[in-house]
Every structure is written in structure tokens, then in C-alpha cells.
Amino acid sequence: DYLGFDSLLTNKKEDIEKADGLILPGVGAFPSAMKMLEQSGLTETIKTESKKKPFLGICLGMQLIFQKGYEFEECDGLGLIPGSVRKMEEKDISDVLQIWLETNIKAHSFIDKEYWTGNYEMVKQILPEAEVYVYEEEKNGQIDGFIGINDCYIEGLFVKESAQSMGIGKCLLDYVKSRKTELCLCVYEKNVHAIYFYQRENFLIQAEETDEDTNEKEYVMRWGK
């Protein structure tokens, strides 16, 4: 109504088929939401109609459009955006490094670019031995993001600019959450967007420190089941 369009909240197949566009909202957990959709008998209707008309997923609804979800457990989604999380392979290293460099420079404009370019070779050396998971598009095998962890510490979570705000970061984080009972990380105080993201994902600020390499303040954040 706010946008000047007539809207209808429905769980009827015929309404979905007649609609000019679809919005799939949602609040809650991925597995239970998919279970409810399947029980409603609307899963195939949504898949079919989303190919014919404008489709928008909001909050959990946006997560459901992925091939799989990893919140609490691995679960099939609607598959409107085919892709999945897997362990990094040697062939991925070049793409992962490019995402690491470009995303760090953009997200940390308050730190000299030379700091990141100067650490590129060091990261290149240690990356093959690290525990890293990537998000891969099924259609073209493209790497859109990755998360690196060391035991329970998140070394970094990166999504390339063209794939941001699509739920990929949450998908990667949920994947790791499903395999750990607690996680911690450090995030720069000036990286407000990242702080908001982690707080939304139930990470709490535990302490404030100063990064010796950059002299920037950072927060230690923790999450636990």
C-alpha cells in the first residue's frame, strides 16, 4: 500500500498464479520455514511463478531463495539462486585472494591501501593450509565469497562487491555456526556495517582492543549456542 500497489497476504495457489509480482517475507529459522512451505504445498508454485514475474525475498524469505541453508542444520532451499557452500580447493585460491584484497580495501577505507597490498603475499602463503569455506554459484562455478576460521576464531568473512546484500555472508556464517558451539572474531570499530551484521547474527561485544598493526580500535565479539 505504501508503494501504491494493491497487496494480498495469501497461502492460496490461485492467488500466487494470478499475482503480478511476488514478495516472500519471513521471520524465524530456515529449516522450519522450508518445512512450512512444503507442508503448504506451495513450494513448486513459488518456484514456477518466480520465473514468470518480479519476485522479492525479504529477511528470511531472501535466505529461502538459495539452493541450501545452513542455519541449525543443512537444509534444501527453493533453489532460485543455485549455489552452495563447500571447502576451498586449490583452484579457488586466486579468486579468494582477489575477493580478500578488494573487499578489505573497500570496507576499510580508514586504513591505507598499502597495508592490504603489503600483506597479500603473506596471505597467499598461508591460505592453502587454512580452514576456508567458499560460496560457489552452481551455474558458472563462480566464487562469490568465503569465510576463514581457525578453531573457533573467524579470521575473516568476505563477499565480493557484486554479490553483497544477497544473503551470502549469512549463508557462510550459518554454515560455520552449524559446525561450532561458539565463535569469536575481531572487527574494527569504524567498520559499522560489519558490526551491525554480526550483532544481527547474535554476536555480542565482549571487549575493546587496539590493533597493533593499524593502531585502529577494534571490538572482540563472541557468539555461542
Contacts in CASP RR format, 6 or more apart in sequence:
PFRMAT RR
TARGET T0000
AUTHOR 0000-0000-0000
METHOD contacts of the structure
MODEL  1
DYLGFDSLLTNKKEDIEKADGLILPGVGAFPSAMKMLEQSGLTETIKTES
KKKPFLGICLGMQLIFQKGYEFEECDGLGLIPGSVRKMEEKDISDVLQIW
LETNIKAHSFIDKEYWTGNYEMVKQILPEAEVYVYEEEKNGQIDGFIGIN
DCYIEGLFVKESAQSMGIGKCLLDYVKSRKTELCLCVYEKNVHAIYFYQR
ENFLIQAEETDEDTNEKEYVMRWGK
1 7 0 8 1.000
7 23 0 8 1.000
8 15 0 8 1.000
8 19 0 8 1.000
10 16 0 8 1.000
11 40 0 8 1.000
11 42 0 8 1.000
13 41 0 8 1.000
13 42 0 8 1.000
13 45 0 8 1.000
16 22 0 8 1.000
16 42 0 8 1.000
16 45 0 8 1.000
16 46 0 8 1.000
16 49 0 8 1.000
17 45 0 8 1.000
17 49 0 8 1.000
19 49 0 8 1.000
19 53 0 8 1.000
20 53 0 8 1.000
20 54 0 8 1.000
21 53 0 8 1.000
21 54 0 8 1.000
21 55 0 8 1.000
22 46 0 8 1.000
22 49 0 8 1.000
22 50 0 8 1.000
22 53 0 8 1.000
22 54 0 8 1.000
22 55 0 8 1.000
22 56 0 8 1.000
23 55 0 8 1.000
23 56 0 8 1.000
23 57 0 8 1.000
23 58 0 8 1.000
24 46 0 8 1.000
24 55 0 8 1.000
24 56 0 8 1.000
24 57 0 8 1.000
24 58 0 8 1.000
24 61 0 8 1.000
24 62 0 8 1.000
24 64 0 8 1.000
24 65 0 8 1.000
25 57 0 8 1.000
25 58 0 8 1.000
25 59 0 8 1.000
25 60 0 8 1.000
25 61 0 8 1.000
26 33 0 8 1.000
26 58 0 8 1.000
26 59 0 8 1.000
26 60 0 8 1.000
26 61 0 8 1.000
26 64 0 8 1.000
27 59 0 8 1.000
27 60 0 8 1.000
28 60 0 8 1.000
29 60 0 8 1.000
29 71 0 8 1.000
29 72 0 8 1.000
30 60 0 8 1.000
30 63 0 8 1.000
30 64 0 8 1.000
30 69 0 8 1.000
30 70 0 8 1.000
30 71 0 8 1.000
30 72 0 8 1.000
30 75 0 8 1.000
30 77 0 8 1.000
30 174 0 8 1.000
31 71 0 8 1.000
31 72 0 8 1.000
31 73 0 8 1.000
31 75 0 8 1.000
33 60 0 8 1.000
33 61 0 8 1.000
33 64 0 8 1.000
34 64 0 8 1.000
34 75 0 8 1.000
34 76 0 8 1.000
34 77 0 8 1.000
34 78 0 8 1.000
37 43 0 8 1.000
37 46 0 8 1.000
37 64 0 8 1.000
37 78 0 8 1.000
43 78 0 8 1.000
46 78 0 8 1.000
47 78 0 8 1.000
47 79 0 8 1.000
47 80 0 8 1.000
49 55 0 8 1.000
50 65 0 8 1.000
50 78 0 8 1.000
50 80 0 8 1.000
55 65 0 8 1.000
55 80 0 8 1.000
57 64 0 8 1.000
57 65 0 8 1.000
62 166 0 8 1.000
62 167 0 8 1.000
63 69 0 8 1.000
63 71 0 8 1.000
63 167 0 8 1.000
63 170 0 8 1.000
63 171 0 8 1.000
64 77 0 8 1.000
64 78 0 8 1.000
65 77 0 8 1.000
65 78 0 8 1.000
65 79 0 8 1.000
65 80 0 8 1.000
65 81 0 8 1.000
66 77 0 8 1.000
66 78 0 8 1.000
66 79 0 8 1.000
66 80 0 8 1.000
66 81 0 8 1.000
66 83 0 8 1.000
66 167 0 8 1.000
66 171 0 8 1.000
67 76 0 8 1.000
67 77 0 8 1.000
67 79 0 8 1.000
67 81 0 8 1.000
67 82 0 8 1.000
67 83 0 8 1.000
67 84 0 8 1.000
67 138 0 8 1.000
68 74 0 8 1.000
68 75 0 8 1.000
68 76 0 8 1.000
68 77 0 8 1.000
68 83 0 8 1.000
68 84 0 8 1.000
68 85 0 8 1.000
69 75 0 8 1.000
69 76 0 8 1.000
69 77 0 8 1.000
69 171 0 8 1.000
69 174 0 8 1.000
69 175 0 8 1.000
70 85 0 8 1.000
70 171 0 8 1.000
70 174 0 8 1.000
70 175 0 8 1.000
70 177 0 8 1.000
70 178 0 8 1.000
71 174 0 8 1.000
71 177 0 8 1.000
71 178 0 8 1.000
72 178 0 8 1.000
73 178 0 8 1.000
74 178 0 8 1.000
81 137 0 8 1.000
81 166 0 8 1.000
82 137 0 8 1.000
82 138 0 8 1.000
82 139 0 8 1.000
83 135 0 8 1.000
83 136 0 8 1.000
83 137 0 8 1.000
83 138 0 8 1.000
83 139 0 8 1.000
84 135 0 8 1.000
84 136 0 8 1.000
84 138 0 8 1.000
85 133 0 8 1.000
85 134 0 8 1.000
85 135 0 8 1.000
85 136 0 8 1.000
85 171 0 8 1.000
85 172 0 8 1.000
85 175 0 8 1.000
86 133 0 8 1.000
86 134 0 8 1.000
86 136 0 8 1.000
87 132 0 8 1.000
87 133 0 8 1.000
87 134 0 8 1.000
88 96 0 8 1.000
88 127 0 8 1.000
88 132 0 8 1.000
88 133 0 8 1.000
88 134 0 8 1.000
88 146 0 8 1.000
90 128 0 8 1.000
92 134 0 8 1.000
92 143 0 8 1.000
92 146 0 8 1.000
93 124 0 8 1.000
93 127 0 8 1.000
93 128 0 8 1.000
95 142 0 8 1.000
95 143 0 8 1.000
96 127 0 8 1.000
96 132 0 8 1.000
96 134 0 8 1.000
96 143 0 8 1.000
96 145 0 8 1.000
96 146 0 8 1.000
97 120 0 8 1.000
97 123 0 8 1.000
97 124 0 8 1.000
97 127 0 8 1.000
98 160 0 8 1.000
99 143 0 8 1.000
99 145 0 8 1.000
99 146 0 8 1.000
99 158 0 8 1.000
99 159 0 8 1.000
99 160 0 8 1.000
100 123 0 8 1.000
100 146 0 8 1.000
100 158 0 8 1.000
101 116 0 8 1.000
101 117 0 8 1.000
101 120 0 8 1.000
102 160 0 8 1.000
102 161 0 8 1.000
103 158 0 8 1.000
103 159 0 8 1.000
103 160 0 8 1.000
103 161 0 8 1.000
104 116 0 8 1.000
104 158 0 8 1.000
105 113 0 8 1.000
105 116 0 8 1.000
106 161 0 8 1.000
107 191 0 8 1.000
107 193 0 8 1.000
107 194 0 8 1.000
108 116 0 8 1.000
108 188 0 8 1.000
108 190 0 8 1.000
108 191 0 8 1.000
110 188 0 8 1.000
110 190 0 8 1.000
110 216 0 8 1.000
111 188 0 8 1.000
111 214 0 8 1.000
111 216 0 8 1.000
115 213 0 8 1.000
115 214 0 8 1.000
130 148 0 8 1.000
130 150 0 8 1.000
130 155 0 8 1.000
131 148 0 8 1.000
131 149 0 8 1.000
131 150 0 8 1.000
132 146 0 8 1.000
132 147 0 8 1.000
132 148 0 8 1.000
132 149 0 8 1.000
133 146 0 8 1.000
133 147 0 8 1.000
133 148 0 8 1.000
133 172 0 8 1.000
133 175 0 8 1.000
133 176 0 8 1.000
134 143 0 8 1.000
134 145 0 8 1.000
134 146 0 8 1.000
135 143 0 8 1.000
135 144 0 8 1.000
135 145 0 8 1.000
135 146 0 8 1.000
135 159 0 8 1.000
135 168 0 8 1.000
135 169 0 8 1.000
135 171 0 8 1.000
135 172 0 8 1.000
136 142 0 8 1.000
136 143 0 8 1.000
136 144 0 8 1.000
137 143 0 8 1.000
137 144 0 8 1.000
144 159 0 8 1.000
144 160 0 8 1.000
144 163 0 8 1.000
144 168 0 8 1.000
145 158 0 8 1.000
145 159 0 8 1.000
145 160 0 8 1.000
145 163 0 8 1.000
145 168 0 8 1.000
145 169 0 8 1.000
145 172 0 8 1.000
146 157 0 8 1.000
146 158 0 8 1.000
146 172 0 8 1.000
147 154 0 8 1.000
147 156 0 8 1.000
147 157 0 8 1.000
147 158 0 8 1.000
147 169 0 8 1.000
147 172 0 8 1.000
147 173 0 8 1.000
147 175 0 8 1.000
147 176 0 8 1.000
148 154 0 8 1.000
148 155 0 8 1.000
148 156 0 8 1.000
148 157 0 8 1.000
149 155 0 8 1.000
149 176 0 8 1.000
149 180 0 8 1.000
149 183 0 8 1.000
152 180 0 8 1.000
152 182 0 8 1.000
152 183 0 8 1.000
152 184 0 8 1.000
153 183 0 8 1.000
153 184 0 8 1.000
153 185 0 8 1.000
154 176 0 8 1.000
154 183 0 8 1.000
154 184 0 8 1.000
154 185 0 8 1.000
156 185 0 8 1.000
157 169 0 8 1.000
157 172 0 8 1.000
157 173 0 8 1.000
157 185 0 8 1.000
159 168 0 8 1.000
159 169 0 8 1.000
159 172 0 8 1.000
169 197 0 8 1.000
170 201 0 8 1.000
173 201 0 8 1.000
176 183 0 8 1.000
177 183 0 8 1.000
177 223 0 8 1.000
177 225 0 8 1.000
181 224 0 8 1.000
181 225 0 8 1.000
182 222 0 8 1.000
182 223 0 8 1.000
182 224 0 8 1.000
182 225 0 8 1.000
183 203 0 8 1.000
183 222 0 8 1.000
183 223 0 8 1.000
183 224 0 8 1.000
184 206 0 8 1.000
184 220 0 8 1.000
184 221 0 8 1.000
184 222 0 8 1.000
184 223 0 8 1.000
185 198 0 8 1.000
185 203 0 8 1.000
185 220 0 8 1.000
185 221 0 8 1.000
186 209 0 8 1.000
186 211 0 8 1.000
186 218 0 8 1.000
186 219 0 8 1.000
186 220 0 8 1.000
186 221 0 8 1.000
187 194 0 8 1.000
187 195 0 8 1.000
187 198 0 8 1.000
187 218 0 8 1.000
187 219 0 8 1.000
187 221 0 8 1.000
188 194 0 8 1.000
188 211 0 8 1.000
188 214 0 8 1.000
188 216 0 8 1.000
188 217 0 8 1.000
188 218 0 8 1.000
188 219 0 8 1.000
189 195 0 8 1.000
189 208 0 8 1.000
189 216 0 8 1.000
189 217 0 8 1.000
189 218 0 8 1.000
189 219 0 8 1.000
190 216 0 8 1.000
190 217 0 8 1.000
195 205 0 8 1.000
195 219 0 8 1.000
195 221 0 8 1.000
198 221 0 8 1.000
198 223 0 8 1.000
199 205 0 8 1.000
199 221 0 8 1.000
201 223 0 8 1.000
202 223 0 8 1.000
202 224 0 8 1.000
203 221 0 8 1.000
203 222 0 8 1.000
203 223 0 8 1.000
204 221 0 8 1.000
204 222 0 8 1.000
204 223 0 8 1.000
205 219 0 8 1.000
205 220 0 8 1.000
205 221 0 8 1.000
206 219 0 8 1.000
206 220 0 8 1.000
206 221 0 8 1.000
206 222 0 8 1.000
207 219 0 8 1.000
207 220 0 8 1.000
208 217 0 8 1.000
208 218 0 8 1.000
208 219 0 8 1.000
208 220 0 8 1.000
209 217 0 8 1.000
209 218 0 8 1.000
209 219 0 8 1.000
209 220 0 8 1.000
210 216 0 8 1.000
210 217 0 8 1.000
210 218 0 8 1.000
211 217 0 8 1.000
211 218 0 8 1.000
END
